[in-house]
Amino acid sequence: MPRSVNSVASKARRKKTMKLAKGYFGRRKNVWTVAKNAVEKGLTYAYRDRRVKKREFRALWIQRINAAARIHGMSYSTFIGALKAHNIDLDRKVLADLATNQPEAFAKIVAQIKK
């Protein structure tokens, strides 16, 4: 009995990977063995960095809130503590947006906390 190899599926699998390697530099874009490794590594980084992105954005929001709070004479930790004490439920993303784009609204929040 002859050996059966599904060349249609094999070629489709390679084609899918080569399509993902489009835009890479040098042999990474057109040599199968190199492209396969580059694409696998790229997908690993993409998966990992989708989680890292969330951490980096949270850090950015905290920096922005801290800068705005210090303009009003508070540190970040006292500001967040006062928010929790006054049961104001705004997340860091919204607070950072207010601090950057609508400073007067942020000032009203700070005034409400300071009472």
BELQUI-V851184 format. One record per residue. N is the residue number from 0. SS is DSSP state (H for helix, E for strand, C for the rest). Layout:
<<N & SS> <N & SS>>
This chain:
<<0 & C> <1 & C> <2 & C> <3 & C> <4 & C> <5 & C> <6 & H> <7 & H> <8 & H> <9 & H> <10 & H> <11 & H> <12 & H> <13 & H> <14 & H> <15 & H> <16 & H> <17 & H> <18 & H> <19 & H> <20 & C> <21 & C> <22 & C> <23 & C> <24 & C> <25 & H> <26 & H> <27 & H> <28 & H> <29 & C> <30 & C> <31 & H> <32 & H> <33 & H> <34 & H> <35 & H> <36 & H> <37 & H> <38 & H> <39 & H> <40 & H> <41 & H> <42 & H> <43 & H> <44 & H> <45 & H> <46 & H> <47 & H> <48 & H> <49 & H> <50 & H> <51 & H> <52 & H> <53 & H> <54 & H> <55 & H> <56 & H> <57 & H> <58 & H> <59 & H> <60 & H> <61 & H> <62 & H> <63 & H> <64 & H> <65 & H> <66 & H> <67 & H> <68 & H> <69 & H> <70 & H> <71 & C> <72 & C> <73 & C> <74 & C> <75 & H> <76 & H> <77 & H> <78 & H> <79 & H> <80 & H> <81 & H> <82 & H> <83 & H> <84 & H> <85 & C> <86 & C> <87 & C> <88 & C> <89 & C> <90 & C> <91 & H> <92 & H> <93 & H> <94 & H> <95 & H> <96 & H> <97 & H> <98 & H> <99 & H> <100 & H> <101 & C> <102 & H> <103 & H> <104 & H> <105 & H> <106 & H> <107 & H> <108 & H> <109 & H> <110 & H> <111 & H> <112 & H> <113 & H> <114 & C>>
